[in-house]
């Protein structure tokens, strides 16, 4: 049974409330003392800490200031704003098929100027050919038991990816060499997909790195994640997408991406790995 969005949001708010309670206790304040510092009634501080009353951004900032923890306010405010969409189950997102979820991402893609993407399992979505995307999405629908609209969803994914070729967008993309070897579809589909990588990596706004099998690891292989400017990180798990907006967490993903770039190869070396993968299809 899938968890409802409202229960996910409430769970996120309870985590936030628990963190606020920790800050109060670390500051050695009673609930009454905190309320006095914030100019609230004691009942309000109690309701906030028990997640009975949702805290506003201003409430969180006042709470952190009262506890001498202003440095934590930005993360907690970001978590509060993301409570309704922090954890999105794929089956819930795909309950009517996958085309809609592709289209809903278009505004985010259009306003993002700098994409940083790491993939350890499949070709990044914005670099997928329609044939590759259709095969992958059909497999996902079958596994999830959700409606299979893979053909139209793949077309929408390709349309969404026009940002690679249009507008003022920059792309830094990393993938493990294993991604080049995983057979998503038949030989023709894979050959077309790998050939497209060779073409798109020549674009001036695209940096495509491949982490070889033989790389001396500075960072272990991670789950796929997408960084949209410095505003949001989207992490892809088996059951859900986790959307992160807390500055400190985005900074961790940025650090991981930076470290992964150091073990990737680019240019002629990356093209050689892709060409080898194409040759292995024969």
Long-range contacts (C-beta under 8 A, 24 or more apart in sequence): 2-89, 2-91, 2-92, 3-89, 5-84, 5-88, 5-92, 8-84, 8-86, 8-87, 8-89, 9-83, 9-84, 10-51, 12-79, 12-82, 12-83, 12-84, 12-86, 12-87, 13-51, 13-54, 13-55, 13-80, 13-83, 14-51, 15-79, 16-51, 16-55, 16-60, 16-76, 16-79, 16-80, 16-83, 17-48, 17-49, 17-50, 17-51, 17-55, 19-76, 20-48, 20-49, 20-55, 20-60, 20-63, 20-76, 21-49, 23-63, 23-64, 23-67, 23-69, 23-72, 24-49, 24-63, 24-67, 26-67, 26-69, 27-66, 27-67, 27-68, 27-69, 29-66, 29-67, 34-63, 34-66, 34-67, 37-65, 37-66, 38-62, 38-63, 38-66, 54-80, 55-80, 57-81, 74-246, 74-247, 75-246, 75-247, 75-248, 75-249, 76-246, 78-245, 78-246, 78-247, 79-245, 79-246, 81-245, 82-243, 82-244, 82-245, 82-246, 85-243, 86-242, 86-243, 86-244, 87-240, 87-241, 87-242, 87-243, 88-240, 88-241, 88-242, 88-243, 89-239, 89-240, 90-140, 90-144, 90-239, 90-240, 90-241, 91-144, 91-145, 91-146, 91-239, 93-241, 94-140, 94-141, 94-144, 94-146, 94-147, 95-146, 95-147, 96-147, 97-141, 97-146, 97-147, 97-148, 97-149, 97-152, 97-153, 98-137, 98-140, 98-141, 98-146, 98-149, 98-150, 98-153, 99-149, 99-152, 99-153, 99-156, 101-153, 102-153, 102-156, 102-157, 102-160, 103-156, 103-160, 105-160, 106-160, 108-228, 108-232, 109-160, 109-161, 109-163, 110-163, 110-167, 112-163, 112-169, 112-228, 112-229, 113-168, 113-169, 113-170, 113-229, 114-169, 114-170, 114-172, 114-227, 114-229, 115-169, 115-170, 115-171, 115-172, 115-173, 115-226, 115-227, 115-228, 116-172, 116-173, 116-226, 116-227, 116-254, 116-257, 117-171, 117-172, 117-173, 117-174, 117-224, 117-225, 117-226, 117-227, 118-174, 118-175, 118-222, 118-224, 118-225, 118-256, 118-257, 118-260, 119-173, 119-174, 119-175, 119-176, 119-179, 119-224, 120-175, 120-176, 120-178, 120-179, 120-221, 120-222, 120-223, 120-224, 121-179, 121-182, 121-224, 122-179, 122-182, 122-184, 122-224, 123-175, 123-179, 123-184, 123-193, 123-197, 124-173, 124-175, 124-226, 125-157, 125-160, 125-161, 126-160, 126-161, 126-163, 126-164, 126-171, 127-161, 127-164, 127-173, 127-196, 127-197, 127-200, 127-208, 128-154, 128-157, 128-158, 128-161, 128-193, 129-158, 129-189, 129-192, 129-193, 129-196, 130-154, 130-155, 130-157, 130-158, 131-185, 131-188, 131-189, 131-192, 131-193, 132-184, 132-185, 132-189, 132-190, 132-192, 132-193, 133-157, 133-158, 135-184, 135-185, 135-189, 136-184, 136-185, 139-184, 164-200, 164-203, 164-205, 164-206, 165-203, 169-205, 170-205, 170-207, 171-205, 171-206, 171-207, 172-207, 172-209, 172-257, 172-261, 173-206, 173-207, 173-208, 173-209, 174-209, 174-210, 174-211, 174-257, 174-260, 174-261, 174-264, 175-208, 175-209, 175-210, 175-211, 176-210, 176-211, 176-221, 177-210, 177-211, 177-212, 177-213, 177-273, 177-277, 178-213, 180-210, 180-273, 180-274, 180-277, 181-277, 181-280, 187-281, 187-282, 190-278, 190-281, 191-278, 191-281, 194-274, 194-277, 194-278, 195-278, 197-274, 198-271, 198-274, 198-275, 201-270, 201-271, 207-266, 208-266, 208-270, 209-261, 209-264, 209-265, 209-266, 209-270, 210-264, 210-265, 210-266, 210-269, 210-270, 210-273, 210-274, 211-260, 211-263, 211-264, 211-265, 212-265, 212-273, 215-263, 215-264, 216-263, 217-263, 218-259, 218-260, 218-262, 218-263, 219-256, 219-259, 219-260, 219-263, 222-256, 222-260, 225-253, 225-256, 225-257, 227-253, 227-254, 227-257, 230-254
